[in-house]
């Protein structure tokens, strides 16, 4: 595992996106730093068959078994675990993606709140000029949301709303999920074969 990607899961609907992303990163032999907000954990438990319980170590064990990951390939950090590598610019991940990203998380990052590890990790990515991807899952969008997205885009963050295309003629919900995850992986520079590229047969 030569690349480390930080993944944060917040409380917006769309847990299937984050789980598929984790699955693809595991298969690509990526080391994963995972941050999971309490609402994010609740949404996973509501929208999927996975029921995450216990402390961060227990959750890491559950996800390692679920995705058949290598030992310590998935490391889960608590919201106040300030000794985590991603809390400092001296040891940041190669990239970070928040999937799905709530508009509340968007707002906190835009104003540099850093009230928890997730927000601090995003702040580190911005200040270190590393790839930060925000997968917004909200509609409609208010002026506040749009202004926060513009502010972060100007700082170098990539705003990647969960808006799937249909030109690949999806045959299932999984195909729709894969469309978005494929775009995320493209911007993380992780190879995949989830969907055919534009212009390919």
Backbone as a chain_set.jsonl record, in Angstrom:
{"seq": "XXXXXXXXXXXXXXXXXXXXXXXXXXXXXXXXXXXXXXXXXXXXXXXXXXXXXXXXXXXXXXXXXXXXXXXXXXXXXXXXXXXXXXXXXXXXXXXXXXXXXXXXXXXXXXXXXXXXXXXXXXXXXXXXXXXXXXXXXXXXXXXXXXXXXXXXXXXXXXXXXXXXXXXXXXXXXXXXXXXXXXXXXXXXXXXXXXXXXXXXX", "coords": {"N": [[0.846, -1.19, 0.0], [0.937, 1.928, -1.117], [-0.221, 4.393, -1.287], [-2.145, 6.726, 0.58], [-5.415, 7.449, 1.44], [-7.713, 9.646, 2.795], [-10.932, 9.174, 4.022], [-14.049, 10.523, 4.643], [-17.187, 10.189, 6.163], [-20.272, 11.599, 6.295], [-23.499, 12.753, 7.558], [-25.338, 12.899, 5.382], [-27.833, 11.603, 3.12], [-27.054, 8.701, 1.196], [-25.348, 6.567, 1.684], [-24.61, 4.33, 0.236], [-22.884, 5.227, -1.741], [-20.529, 5.861, -0.312], [-19.808, 3.371, 0.789], [-19.372, 1.825, -1.496], [-17.238, 3.246, -2.556], [-15.286, 2.803, -0.553], [-15.006, 0.034, -0.858], [-13.873, -0.117, -3.444], [-11.451, 1.255, -3.047], [-10.183, -0.42, -1.225], [-9.843, -2.715, -2.834], [-8.054, -1.632, -4.634], [-5.78, -1.57, -3.215], [-5.272, 0.529, -1.472], [-4.309, 2.463, 1.332], [-6.429, 3.364, 3.973], [-7.661, 6.084, 5.774], [-10.192, 6.497, 7.882], [-12.935, 8.52, 8.756], [-15.822, 8.892, 10.578], [-18.793, 10.393, 11.05], [-21.213, 10.697, 13.728], [-23.944, 11.031, 12.805], [-23.42, 10.12, 10.205], [-22.781, 7.439, 10.624], [-25.255, 6.597, 11.582], [-26.847, 6.929, 9.273], [-25.691, 5.022, 7.563], [-26.412, 2.707, 8.961], [-29.169, 2.899, 8.67], [-29.652, 2.909, 5.891], [-28.354, 0.746, 4.741], [-27.324, -2.745, 4.838], [-25.368, -3.058, 6.672], [-24.492, -2.846, 10.057], [-23.035, -0.772, 12.007], [-21.322, -0.742, 15.014], [-20.106, 0.071, 18.318], [-16.732, 1.027, 19.398], [-14.101, 2.884, 17.671], [-12.125, 1.023, 17.009], [-13.534, -1.377, 16.932], [-15.332, -0.843, 14.854], [-13.524, -0.555, 12.739], [-12.634, -3.172, 12.611], [-15.031, -4.479, 11.87], [-15.483, -3.364, 9.303], [-13.153, -4.122, 8.0], [-13.474, -6.883, 7.891], [-15.853, -6.997, 6.411], [-15.165, -5.895, 3.91], [-13.087, -7.483, 3.305], [-10.473, -6.614, 3.727], [-6.923, -5.908, 4.021], [-5.002, -6.473, 7.04], [-5.092, -3.646, 9.124], [-5.428, -2.006, 6.94], [-7.667, -0.438, 6.773], [-8.074, 2.199, 8.816], [-9.743, 3.57, 11.507], [-10.702, 6.65, 12.842], [-11.491, 8.524, 15.78], [-13.702, 11.334, 16.43], [-12.459, 13.197, 18.061], [-9.813, 12.544, 18.053], [-7.006, 13.741, 18.182], [-4.371, 13.062, 17.81], [-4.192, 11.673, 15.492], [-2.713, 10.932, 12.299], [-3.698, 12.543, 10.187], [-4.373, 14.922, 11.342], [-2.423, 16.754, 11.199], [-0.329, 18.819, 9.185], [2.142, 17.802, 8.861], [1.974, 15.151, 8.323], [0.044, 14.408, 6.258], [-2.705, 12.8, 4.462], [-2.56, 11.482, 1.091], [-4.742, 12.285, -0.443], [-8.119, 13.461, 0.142], [-11.492, 12.588, 0.624], [-14.824, 13.501, 1.119], [-17.621, 11.803, 1.542], [-20.859, 10.728, 1.707], [-21.173, 14.346, 1.685], [-22.397, 16.576, 3.986], [-24.261, 19.688, 3.951], [-23.826, 21.095, 6.232], [-21.302, 20.216, 7.069], [-19.869, 21.137, 4.896], [-20.146, 23.905, 5.317], [-18.767, 24.245, 7.764], [-16.152, 23.569, 7.036], [-15.674, 25.506, 5.121], [-15.496, 27.824, 6.65], [-13.343, 27.274, 8.205], [-13.556, 26.015, 10.727], [-12.701, 23.67, 12.183], [-13.597, 22.025, 14.326], [-13.651, 19.372, 14.933], [-11.98, 16.213, 14.236], [-12.502, 15.481, 11.581], [-13.167, 17.93, 10.301], [-10.78, 19.298, 10.789], [-8.947, 17.686, 9.394], [-9.776, 18.14, 6.767], [-9.203, 20.858, 6.632], [-6.446, 20.757, 6.84], [-5.821, 19.524, 4.395], [-6.505, 21.561, 2.63], [-4.746, 23.656, 3.373], [-2.315, 22.47, 2.888], [-2.434, 22.184, 0.251], [-3.451, 19.891, -1.037], [-5.383, 17.31, -2.665], [-8.794, 17.697, -2.126], [-11.93, 16.398, -2.003], [-15.334, 17.003, -2.212], [-18.295, 15.428, -1.889], [-21.211, 16.404, -2.409], [-24.569, 15.916, -1.318], [-27.293, 17.017, -1.662], [-30.364, 18.715, -2.201], [-32.91, 21.085, -2.96], [-30.337, 23.625, -3.506], [-29.312, 26.203, -1.35], [-28.561, 29.775, -1.331], [-26.583, 30.131, 0.558], [-25.36, 27.575, 0.612], [-24.358, 27.48, -2.021], [-22.6, 29.673, -2.028], [-20.738, 28.804, -0.143], [-19.705, 26.569, -1.479], [-18.525, 27.815, -3.708], [-16.6, 29.351, -2.412], [-14.911, 27.346, -1.318], [-14.158, 26.037, -3.65], [-12.599, 28.002, -4.821], [-10.476, 27.856, -3.121], [-9.306, 25.556, -3.88], [-10.536, 23.133, -3.453], [-12.369, 20.31, -4.705], [-15.546, 20.255, -5.92], [-17.894, 17.851, -6.071], [-20.787, 16.983, -6.778], [-23.279, 14.487, -6.022], [-24.493, 13.706, -8.63], [-25.63, 11.725, -10.85], [-24.928, 10.687, -14.248], [-26.671, 9.567, -17.233], [-26.011, 8.618, -19.668], [-24.625, 6.281, -19.97], [-26.483, 4.354, -19.876], [-27.72, 3.09, -17.431], [-28.59, 0.062, -15.811], [-29.355, -0.644, -13.339], [-29.658, 0.274, -9.829], [-27.159, 0.048, -8.732], [-25.508, 0.556, -10.928], [-25.908, 3.285, -11.224], [-24.86, 4.256, -8.836], [-22.214, 3.465, -9.225], [-21.443, 5.169, -11.271], [-21.026, 7.689, -10.055], [-19.085, 7.009, -8.121], [-17.04, 6.2, -9.79], [-16.275, 8.635, -10.936], [-15.293, 9.911, -8.67], [-13.092, 8.24, -8.062], [-11.572, 8.685, -10.366], [-10.688, 11.318, -9.937], [-9.206, 10.931, -7.693], [-7.153, 9.66, -8.744], [-7.115, 6.869, -8.951], [-7.077, 3.764, -10.393], [-9.698, 2.096, -12.171], [-12.458, 0.007, -13.24], [-15.143, 0.555, -13.372], [-17.131, 1.772, -14.975], [-17.635, 2.205, -18.523], [-15.587, 4.496, -20.336], [-16.273, 7.774, -21.673], [-16.985, 7.72, -25.091], [-15.941, 5.226, -25.436], [-16.648, 1.881, -26.483]], "CA": [[0.0, 0.0, 0.0], [1.831, 3.074, -1.263], [-0.998, 5.632, -1.25], [-3.1, 6.828, 1.683], [-6.536, 8.34, 1.158], [-8.622, 9.865, 3.913], [-12.339, 9.143, 3.641], [-14.949, 10.947, 5.71], [-18.592, 9.902, 5.875], [-21.136, 12.418, 7.145], [-24.874, 12.296, 7.697], [-26.245, 13.043, 4.238], [-28.26, 10.349, 2.506], [-26.136, 8.267, 0.142], [-24.347, 5.664, 2.257], [-24.162, 3.374, -0.786], [-21.734, 5.813, -2.417], [-19.331, 5.742, 0.523], [-19.433, 1.967, 0.925], [-18.8, 1.393, -2.775], [-15.93, 3.883, -2.636], [-14.386, 2.044, 0.324], [-14.761, -1.259, -1.498], [-12.948, 0.083, -4.567], [-10.144, 1.628, -2.511], [-9.599, -1.649, -0.664], [-9.411, -3.548, -3.958], [-6.921, -0.966, -5.275], [-4.666, -1.669, -2.272], [-5.06, 1.857, -0.888], [-4.434, 2.592, 2.778], [-7.58, 4.237, 4.2], [-7.927, 6.726, 7.053], [-11.64, 6.707, 7.852], [-13.613, 9.308, 9.786], [-17.249, 8.614, 10.464], [-19.564, 11.167, 12.017], [-22.31, 9.93, 14.329], [-25.044, 10.967, 11.837], [-23.001, 9.287, 9.092], [-22.947, 6.051, 11.064], [-26.696, 6.362, 11.653], [-27.358, 6.775, 7.912], [-25.244, 3.706, 7.093], [-27.248, 1.699, 9.613], [-30.536, 3.028, 8.159], [-29.772, 2.72, 4.444], [-27.667, -0.453, 4.258], [-27.419, -3.939, 5.687], [-24.287, -3.006, 7.665], [-24.845, -2.221, 11.328], [-21.784, -0.442, 12.673], [-21.495, -0.513, 16.446], [-18.899, 0.014, 19.129], [-15.722, 2.069, 19.26], [-13.446, 2.953, 16.367], [-11.407, -0.237, 16.749], [-14.55, -2.371, 16.571], [-15.832, -0.484, 13.526], [-12.456, -0.906, 11.796], [-12.67, -4.635, 12.473], [-16.229, -4.818, 11.103], [-15.293, -2.984, 7.906], [-12.075, -4.967, 7.469], [-14.08, -8.18, 7.582], [-16.872, -6.821, 5.376], [-14.523, -5.643, 2.618], [-11.958, -8.414, 3.19], [-9.285, -5.771, 3.614], [-5.722, -6.368, 4.71], [-4.914, -5.944, 8.408], [-4.754, -2.226, 9.285], [-5.628, -1.237, 5.716], [-8.676, 0.551, 7.144], [-7.912, 2.725, 10.168], [-10.859, 4.453, 11.832], [-10.327, 7.612, 13.869], [-12.583, 9.189, 16.491], [-13.835, 12.754, 16.075], [-11.571, 14.007, 18.889], [-8.511, 11.86, 18.092], [-6.124, 14.767, 17.623], [-3.061, 12.482, 17.517], [-4.261, 10.986, 14.205], [-1.799, 11.549, 11.314], [-4.368, 13.527, 9.338], [-4.611, 16.164, 12.08], [-1.264, 17.626, 11.041], [0.253, 18.953, 7.861], [3.408, 17.073, 8.82], [1.74, 13.769, 7.915], [-1.305, 14.34, 5.675], [-2.981, 11.779, 3.454], [-2.337, 11.957, -0.28], [-5.991, 12.942, -0.857], [-9.234, 13.257, 1.066], [-12.823, 12.709, 0.032], [-15.947, 13.453, 2.062], [-18.662, 11.164, 0.727], [-21.419, 11.995, 1.243], [-20.828, 15.532, 2.465], [-23.549, 17.405, 4.323], [-24.03, 21.121, 3.79], [-23.278, 21.559, 7.508], [-19.862, 19.955, 6.997], [-19.395, 22.106, 3.902], [-20.083, 25.215, 5.969], [-17.697, 24.24, 8.774], [-14.861, 23.572, 6.337], [-15.537, 26.802, 4.438], [-15.117, 28.877, 7.597], [-12.147, 26.844, 8.926], [-13.913, 25.789, 12.131], [-11.842, 22.625, 12.759], [-14.137, 21.646, 15.631], [-13.421, 17.943, 15.142], [-10.906, 15.703, 13.395], [-12.917, 15.523, 10.181], [-13.012, 19.305, 9.827], [-9.353, 19.619, 10.838], [-8.294, 16.965, 8.305], [-10.096, 18.884, 5.546], [-8.456, 22.107, 6.714], [-5.056, 20.397, 6.533], [-5.709, 19.289, 2.956], [-6.542, 22.861, 1.959], [-3.534, 24.44, 3.631], [-1.183, 21.768, 2.282], [-2.728, 22.184, -1.187], [-3.654, 18.524, -1.497], [-6.717, 17.087, -3.23], [-9.942, 17.554, -1.234], [-13.136, 16.198, -2.809], [-16.565, 17.068, -1.425], [-19.394, 14.822, -2.64], [-22.451, 16.951, -1.844], [-25.78, 15.161, -1.616], [-28.356, 17.891, -1.152], [-31.108, 19.445, -3.219], [-32.222, 22.135, -3.715], [-29.234, 24.297, -2.834], [-29.574, 27.604, -1.004], [-27.478, 30.705, -1.635], [-25.515, 29.823, 1.526], [-24.647, 26.388, 0.114], [-23.65, 27.841, -3.249], [-21.488, 30.547, -1.673], [-19.716, 27.983, 0.51], [-19.064, 25.762, -2.519], [-17.662, 28.698, -4.479], [-15.473, 29.711, -1.546], [-14.004, 26.209, -1.236], [-13.61, 25.799, -4.994], [-11.53, 28.987, -5.008], [-9.353, 27.408, -2.298], [-8.715, 24.375, -4.483], [-11.333, 21.925, -3.239], [-13.157, 19.862, -5.848], [-16.944, 20.028, -5.562], [-18.356, 16.768, -6.933], [-22.114, 16.579, -6.302], [-23.725, 13.144, -6.41], [-25.452, 13.882, -9.723], [-25.228, 10.731, -11.86], [-25.356, 10.8, -15.638], [-27.43, 8.406, -17.705], [-25.613, 8.265, -21.032], [-24.108, 4.903, -19.993], [-27.678, 3.51, -19.838], [-27.691, 2.235, -16.241], [-29.617, -0.979, -15.725], [-29.642, -0.919, -11.926], [-29.23, 1.314, -8.888], [-25.711, -0.105, -8.6], [-24.884, 1.249, -12.063], [-25.988, 4.715, -10.933], [-23.866, 4.474, -7.779], [-20.88, 3.316, -9.808], [-21.135, 6.358, -12.077], [-20.465, 8.712, -9.169], [-17.849, 6.498, -7.518], [-16.026, 6.223, -10.849], [-15.791, 10.016, -11.046], [-14.462, 10.157, -7.483], [-11.837, 7.512, -8.251], [-10.805, 9.386, -11.392], [-10.046, 12.494, -9.356], [-8.238, 10.431, -6.716], [-6.141, 8.98, -9.557], [-7.151, 5.443, -8.637], [-7.561, 3.036, -11.56], [-10.917, 1.308, -11.958], [-13.191, -0.413, -14.432], [-16.547, 0.569, -12.958], [-17.965, 2.085, -16.128], [-16.89, 2.541, -19.74], [-15.344, 5.921, -20.466], [-16.956, 8.439, -22.779], [-16.41, 7.419, -26.391], [-15.588, 3.813, -25.524], [-17.785, 1.006, -26.795]], "C": [[0.885, 1.245, 0.0], [1.096, 4.401, -1.179], [-1.983, 5.581, -0.092], [-4.165, 7.848, 1.317], [-7.423, 8.421, 2.396], [-10.046, 9.915, 3.376], [-13.165, 9.564, 4.85], [-16.385, 10.715, 5.259], [-19.441, 10.71, 6.84], [-22.597, 12.001, 6.962], [-25.833, 12.555, 6.559], [-26.664, 11.672, 3.74], [-27.299, 9.999, 1.375], [-25.039, 7.363, 0.658], [-23.805, 4.683, 1.225], [-22.959, 3.909, -1.552], [-20.454, 5.581, -1.605], [-18.88, 4.296, 0.653], [-18.821, 1.431, -0.363], [-17.412, 1.993, -2.964], [-14.918, 3.125, -1.779], [-14.019, 0.705, -0.297], [-13.723, -1.137, -2.615], [-11.547, 0.446, -4.088], [-9.433, 0.424, -1.9], [-9.048, -2.524, -1.782], [-8.195, -2.96, -4.67], [-5.691, -0.929, -4.37], [-4.266, -0.306, -1.71], [-5.185, 1.765, 0.629], [-5.484, 3.66, 3.072], [-7.6, 4.755, 5.632], [-9.403, 7.106, 7.038], [-12.118, 7.513, 9.04], [-15.106, 9.194, 9.545], [-17.993, 9.429, 11.508], [-20.688, 10.302, 12.577], [-23.54, 9.894, 13.421], [-24.693, 10.101, 10.622], [-23.154, 7.809, 9.411], [-24.424, 5.681, 11.116], [-27.276, 6.127, 10.26], [-26.933, 5.436, 7.315], [-26.134, 2.612, 7.671], [-28.683, 1.722, 9.095], [-30.655, 2.566, 6.708], [-29.145, 1.427, 3.917], [-27.865, -1.612, 5.224], [-26.327, -3.98, 6.748], [-24.778, -2.283, 8.909], [-23.563, -1.981, 12.121], [-22.047, -0.088, 14.129], [-20.138, -0.514, 17.135], [-17.951, 1.163, 18.865], [-15.046, 1.989, 17.895], [-12.719, 1.657, 16.019], [-12.373, -1.325, 16.297], [-15.085, -2.099, 15.162], [-14.793, -0.824, 12.455], [-12.439, -2.407, 11.544], [-13.864, -5.079, 11.629], [-16.026, -4.535, 9.613], [-14.185, -3.795, 7.238], [-12.626, -6.318, 7.054], [-15.068, -8.06, 6.423], [-16.249, -6.676, 3.994], [-13.354, -6.592, 2.345], [-10.659, -7.648, 2.939], [-8.103, -6.412, 4.331], [-5.72, -5.818, 6.136], [-4.402, -4.508, 8.412], [-4.851, -1.426, 7.986], [-6.66, -0.14, 5.94], [-8.446, 0.956, 8.594], [-9.021, 3.738, 10.422], [-10.459, 5.346, 13.0], [-11.563, 8.275, 14.473], [-12.565, 10.689, 16.201], [-12.91, 13.663, 16.871], [-10.183, 13.38, 19.012], [-7.458, 12.752, 17.423], [-4.714, 14.258, 17.346], [-3.058, 11.715, 16.198], [-3.344, 11.682, 13.201], [-2.426, 12.689, 10.532], [-4.689, 14.832, 10.041], [-3.489, 17.167, 11.877], [-0.776, 17.662, 9.603], [1.582, 18.245, 7.736], [3.229, 15.639, 8.333], [0.356, 13.603, 7.284], [-1.464, 13.144, 4.748], [-2.679, 12.356, 2.077], [-3.534, 12.754, -0.787], [-7.034, 12.697, 0.217], [-10.535, 13.437, 0.32], [-13.865, 12.6, 1.139], [-17.16, 13.007, 1.261], [-19.596, 10.329, 1.595], [-21.046, 13.134, 2.19], [-22.088, 16.348, 2.726], [-23.226, 18.872, 4.088], [-23.526, 21.737, 5.099], [-21.771, 21.371, 7.551], [-19.21, 20.927, 6.02], [-19.177, 23.469, 4.541], [-18.927, 25.294, 6.953], [-16.319, 24.294, 8.132], [-14.62, 24.936, 5.694], [-15.098, 27.914, 5.383], [-13.922, 28.473, 8.462], [-12.383, 26.545, 10.387], [-12.989, 24.794, 12.832], [-12.29, 22.22, 14.163], [-13.951, 20.173, 15.951], [-12.362, 17.478, 14.149], [-11.257, 15.775, 11.919], [-12.697, 16.921, 9.586], [-11.546, 19.721, 9.791], [-8.613, 18.942, 9.679], [-8.545, 17.672, 6.975], [-9.32, 20.195, 5.495], [-6.986, 21.876, 6.369], [-4.874, 20.203, 5.032], [-5.685, 20.604, 2.186], [-5.231, 23.617, 2.15], [-2.299, 23.803, 3.03], [-1.337, 21.634, 0.764], [-2.753, 20.763, -1.744], [-5.118, 18.35, -1.923], [-7.756, 16.861, -2.132], [-11.191, 17.498, -2.102], [-14.352, 16.179, -1.892], [-17.721, 16.565, -2.283], [-20.704, 15.256, -1.973], [-23.647, 16.114, -2.26], [-26.937, 15.939, -0.992], [-29.059, 18.551, -2.324], [-32.447, 19.888, -2.63], [-31.119, 22.763, -2.873], [-29.587, 25.751, -2.564], [-28.398, 28.475, -1.427], [-26.297, 30.455, -0.697], [-24.684, 28.645, 1.035], [-23.784, 26.743, -1.088], [-22.44, 28.727, -2.953], [-20.366, 29.766, -0.999], [-18.983, 27.099, -0.5], [-18.101, 26.602, -3.347], [-16.409, 29.065, -3.684], [-14.443, 28.586, -1.496], [-13.389, 25.876, -2.59], [-12.458, 26.76, -5.273], [-10.29, 28.623, -4.2], [-8.69, 26.152, -2.868], [-9.464, 23.089, -4.257], [-12.109, 21.589, -4.508], [-14.576, 19.564, -5.367], [-17.523, 19.021, -6.562], [-19.718, 16.281, -6.43], [-22.487, 15.184, -6.799], [-24.853, 13.257, -7.427], [-25.086, 12.922, -10.849], [-25.723, 11.077, -13.257], [-26.075, 9.527, -16.065], [-27.071, 8.002, -19.124], [-25.037, 6.855, -21.122], [-25.234, 3.871, -19.849], [-27.665, 2.541, -18.646], [-28.878, 1.273, -16.211], [-30.031, -1.27, -14.285], [-29.227, 0.281, -11.079], [-27.714, 1.262, -8.728], [-24.966, 0.603, -9.728], [-24.858, 2.76, -11.832], [-24.968, 5.093, -9.861], [-22.462, 4.449, -8.366], [-20.48, 4.51, -10.658], [-20.457, 7.417, -11.217], [-19.141, 8.25, -8.584], [-16.721, 6.491, -8.539], [-15.436, 7.616, -10.999], [-14.904, 10.383, -9.857], [-13.094, 9.503, -7.66], [-10.96, 8.17, -9.302], [-10.023, 10.551, -10.788], [-9.096, 12.147, -8.21], [-7.057, 9.759, -7.405], [-5.973, 7.524, -9.143], [-7.778, 4.72, -9.828], [-8.785, 2.195, -11.212], [-11.49, 0.914, -13.307], [-14.686, -0.441, -14.135], [-17.485, 0.818, -14.13], [-17.068, 2.361, -17.328], [-16.728, 4.051, -19.813], [-16.052, 6.466, -21.707], [-16.233, 8.145, -24.093], [-15.961, 5.985, -26.563], [-16.839, 3.0, -25.827], [-18.318, 0.37, -25.531]], "O": [[1.508, 1.57, 1.011], [1.732, 5.442, -1.015], [-2.579, 4.541, 0.19], [-3.853, 8.974, 0.93], [-7.826, 7.405, 2.963], [-10.33, 10.609, 2.4], [-12.999, 9.026, 5.945], [-16.749, 11.009, 4.121], [-19.347, 10.537, 8.055], [-22.888, 11.012, 6.288], [-27.044, 12.441, 6.749], [-25.939, 10.692, 3.915], [-26.793, 10.881, 0.682], [-23.923, 7.38, 0.139], [-22.657, 4.25, 1.329], [-22.1, 3.133, -1.971], [-19.431, 5.16, -2.145], [-17.68, 4.024, 0.631], [-17.857, 0.666, -0.323], [-16.51, 1.328, -3.475], [-13.812, 2.838, -2.236], [-12.859, 0.293, -0.265], [-12.809, -1.955, -2.716], [-10.56, -0.008, -4.666], [-8.22, 0.273, -2.046], [-7.924, -3.018, -1.694], [-7.395, -3.698, -5.245], [-4.677, -0.325, -4.721], [-3.086, -0.024, -1.502], [-6.061, 1.072, 1.146], [-5.442, 4.744, 2.491], [-7.563, 3.977, 6.585], [-9.812, 7.959, 6.25], [-11.759, 7.233, 10.184], [-15.582, 9.383, 8.425], [-17.848, 9.193, 12.708], [-21.068, 9.298, 11.974], [-24.14, 8.83, 13.268], [-25.562, 9.425, 10.07], [-23.6, 7.025, 8.574], [-24.801, 4.572, 10.735], [-28.101, 5.232, 10.075], [-27.725, 4.784, 6.635], [-26.557, 1.703, 6.958], [-29.349, 0.688, 9.078], [-31.63, 1.915, 6.335], [-29.38, 1.053, 2.768], [-28.486, -1.474, 6.278], [-26.352, -4.839, 7.63], [-25.406, -1.228, 8.817], [-23.072, -2.871, 12.816], [-22.888, 0.758, 14.435], [-19.154, -1.031, 16.606], [-18.3, 2.141, 18.204], [-15.378, 1.137, 17.072], [-12.702, 1.245, 14.859], [-12.067, -2.1, 15.391], [-15.267, -3.027, 14.374], [-15.143, -1.324, 11.385], [-12.254, -2.858, 10.413], [-13.729, -5.953, 10.772], [-16.358, -5.364, 8.766], [-14.269, -4.115, 6.052], [-12.285, -6.837, 5.991], [-15.112, -8.928, 5.551], [-16.734, -7.256, 3.023], [-12.713, -6.519, 1.297], [-9.866, -7.993, 2.063], [-8.262, -7.33, 5.136], [-6.367, -4.807, 6.41], [-3.395, -4.198, 7.774], [-4.401, -0.281, 7.937], [-6.553, 0.95, 5.378], [-8.606, 0.139, 9.5], [-9.213, 4.663, 9.632], [-9.947, 4.872, 14.014], [-12.543, 8.55, 13.781], [-11.547, 11.241, 15.782], [-12.599, 14.77, 16.431], [-9.459, 13.656, 19.969], [-7.077, 12.545, 16.271], [-3.931, 14.959, 16.705], [-2.027, 11.161, 15.817], [-3.209, 12.905, 13.246], [-1.766, 13.687, 10.245], [-5.219, 15.755, 9.422], [-3.586, 18.308, 12.331], [-0.809, 16.654, 8.897], [2.103, 18.096, 6.631], [4.203, 14.978, 7.97], [-0.423, 12.755, 7.719], [-0.481, 12.55, 4.306], [-2.558, 13.571, 1.917], [-3.375, 13.766, -1.47], [-6.863, 11.843, 1.087], [-10.666, 14.331, -0.517], [-13.792, 11.713, 1.99], [-17.662, 13.741, 0.411], [-19.171, 9.323, 2.162], [-20.658, 12.912, 3.337], [-22.768, 16.762, 1.787], [-22.058, 19.257, 4.033], [-22.874, 22.782, 5.081], [-21.042, 22.25, 8.01], [-18.136, 21.468, 6.285], [-18.145, 24.107, 4.33], [-18.193, 26.282, 6.981], [-15.424, 24.982, 8.623], [-13.504, 25.455, 5.719], [-14.405, 28.844, 4.969], [-13.521, 29.225, 9.35], [-11.506, 26.792, 11.215], [-12.544, 25.045, 13.951], [-11.471, 22.087, 15.073], [-14.078, 19.766, 17.105], [-11.901, 18.259, 13.317], [-10.403, 16.095, 11.093], [-12.118, 17.068, 8.51], [-11.117, 20.415, 8.87], [-7.75, 19.557, 9.053], [-7.638, 17.793, 6.152], [-8.835, 20.594, 4.436], [-6.36, 22.692, 5.693], [-3.886, 20.663, 4.46], [-4.944, 20.752, 1.215], [-4.675, 24.156, 1.193], [-1.338, 24.497, 2.696], [-0.49, 21.053, 0.087], [-2.158, 20.475, -2.782], [-5.975, 19.161, -1.573], [-7.619, 15.952, -1.312], [-11.479, 18.434, -2.847], [-14.394, 15.431, -0.916], [-18.084, 17.191, -3.279], [-21.23, 14.571, -1.095], [-23.737, 15.657, -3.399], [-27.475, 15.57, 0.052], [-28.427, 18.904, -3.32], [-33.059, 19.135, -1.873], [-30.983, 22.473, -1.684], [-30.1, 26.448, -3.44], [-27.357, 27.961, -1.836], [-25.142, 30.556, -1.111], [-23.454, 28.702, 1.039], [-22.618, 26.353, -1.163], [-21.379, 28.555, -3.554], [-19.188, 30.025, -1.245], [-17.773, 26.902, -0.388], [-16.993, 26.162, -3.655], [-15.301, 29.086, -4.221], [-13.243, 28.835, -1.617], [-12.226, 25.477, -2.664], [-11.461, 26.381, -5.888], [-9.18, 29.028, -4.545], [-7.634, 25.735, -2.392], [-9.088, 22.051, -4.8], [-12.462, 22.476, -5.287], [-14.774, 18.711, -4.501], [-17.626, 19.31, -7.754], [-19.79, 15.271, -5.729], [-22.055, 14.761, -7.871], [-26.008, 12.95, -7.134], [-24.3, 13.283, -11.725], [-26.785, 11.676, -13.431], [-26.082, 8.533, -15.339], [-27.732, 7.153, -19.721], [-24.963, 6.285, -22.211], [-24.979, 2.674, -19.717], [-27.606, 1.324, -18.828], [-30.007, 1.634, -16.543], [-30.95, -2.052, -14.044], [-28.536, 1.184, -11.551], [-27.06, 2.297, -8.602], [-23.906, 1.187, -9.501], [-23.896, 3.432, -12.203], [-24.297, 6.119, -9.964], [-21.627, 5.296, -8.049], [-19.295, 4.828, -10.756], [-19.432, 7.977, -11.606], [-18.176, 9.014, -8.552], [-15.568, 6.748, -8.191], [-14.226, 7.762, -11.172], [-13.897, 11.074, -10.011], [-12.063, 10.136, -7.434], [-9.738, 8.212, -9.153], [-8.846, 10.744, -11.09], [-8.277, 12.973, -7.806], [-6.094, 9.344, -6.76], [-4.86, 7.017, -9.003], [-8.899, 5.04, -10.225], [-8.895, 1.656, -10.111], [-11.076, 1.406, -14.356], [-15.405, -1.335, -14.582], [-18.513, 0.154, -14.263], [-15.896, 2.705, -17.176], [-17.616, 4.8, -19.405], [-16.378, 5.736, -22.643], [-15.016, 8.304, -24.19], [-15.636, 5.554, -27.669], [-17.95, 3.391, -25.468], [-19.276, -0.4, -25.585]]}, "num_chains": 1, "name": "protein.A"}
